[in-house]
């Protein structure tokens, strides 16, 4: 068995592994994703302010 045969057999194995014929069939009905826990209506959302690389230099110059 030469290097060409080894290479082609490995390529065939990889192709067979990623091919669709070995994958599970799709479900008949789609079910939406359910988030665990209960939603909090009084939750406060805060946006984070991230310092940018050039922002520190501009503040020092002012």
Secondary structure, DSSP 8 states (H G I E B T S, - for coil): --HHHHHHHHHHHHHHHHSGGGS----SS------SS---TT----------TTHHHHHHH-
